[in-house]
């Protein structure tokens, strides 16, 4: 377990848990008849990252997998909480 727990990606995943909680809270408020526009904003992918601009740079500059514009569009997309699966190890 130590190699898995010491990996930077694992540490980052644990750091992201509070943001995931924010997303789950948005889903919970949906059932309380919250404004759909507010929920849509809270479920945007960019809200899962501490600094979305850095993510855009990583995707577009460091790895070159997307153009800057497409990376920005990607982060503006909305997460479908019903389709999100928790990884099992």
Secondary structure, DSSP 8 states (H G I E B T S, - for coil): -HHHHHSHHHHHHHHHHHHHHHHHHHHHHHHTT--HHHHHHHTBGGGGSS-HHHHHHIIIIIS-SS-HHHHHHHHHSB--TTT------
